[in-house]
Amino acid sequence: MRRRWRLIFLAPLAVGGLLLFIALGGEVVRQLWNWLLPPIFGWREITFWQALGMLALCRILFGGFGGRGMSRTKHMTIEERERFRQRIRERCGLGPSTSESPGQ
């Protein structure tokens, strides 16, 4: 019973904290954009909602949807990870890995 009351009390605080965090993030992005980019590059100022959209877009593009580290390689064996890294190096034009000898 005590746990239920604690949950009822903490749930609204958690939701409020999340909303405050999102609002502060959007406002910080808006202020930084409007302070830096229009004077430097001549771009338009943005609204709070546009700043929130940019924040969400950056999260999707650069942060993913959760998880930590390279989630693709999380369940791979050491050999599979090395093959994966080698394919990425080849695609990016970085050449052979440092662990390989030049004769291979």
N, C-alpha and C positions, 0 to 999 in steps of 0.2 A: 504494500500500500504506500509506503514511504517513497519507494522508487517511482511510482506513478506520479506522485505530487512533484517530485523533483523533475521528472520529465516534462510535466505540464508547465512548470516554471521555467525550465531551461529552453524548451523548444521556441517560444516566442523571442527569447533573448538571442538565440542562435540565428533565427530568421532576420531579426533586426540588425544583428551584427553583420550578416552577409549583405543585406541591403545597404548598410552604411559603407561597407568595404567597396561595393560596386560603385556607389555614388561618389565616393572619394576618388576611386580610380578614374572614373569618367571625368571628373572635374580636374584632376591633375593632368590628364592627357589633353583636355581642352585648353587649360591654361598654358601648358608648355607649347602646344601647337600654335596658339594665338600669339604667344610671346615671341617665339623664334621664327617660324616659317614665313608669315607675311612680310616682316621686314627684310629677311634674308633673300627669299626667293620670289616674293611678290604674290604668293598664293593667298587664296581667300581664308578668312577666319572660319572656324567651324563651330557648330552648336554642341551642346552637351550630348544630345542624342547621337550625333555623328561621331563624337569622341567615344561613346560607348560602343558604337558599331565598329570603330577601328580597334578598340580594345578586344572585342570579341573576335574580329578577323585575325588579329595578331596571335591570339590564343590558339585559334584553329590552325593557322599556318605554322607557327613556331613552337607552340606548347603542346599540341595534340589534345587529346581528350582525357588525359589522366595517365597514370602510370609513371614510372621513373626509369631513367636510363634507356638503353636500346631495347625496347620491348620485342623487337623482331628477333633478336639473338638470345632472348632470355632462356628459351627451352632448347637451344642448340648445343650440340657437343662442341668440344674445343676445335675439332677438325672442321666441323660445319661452319663455325664462326670464322675460322681462318679463310676458308673458301669464300664465304660471303664477303669478308673484308677485301680479299684479292679481287673479286669481281667488281666491287665498288671502286677500288684503286684503278683498275683497268678502264672502267667507264669514265672516270674523271680524268684520265690521262696522266696518272701519277706514277705509272710504271710498276715494276715488280716490287713486292714487299721487301723490307730490309732483312727478313729472315731467310730469303731465298738466296742461293748462290748465283752468280752471273751466268754460269753454264747451263742453268735450267731453262 
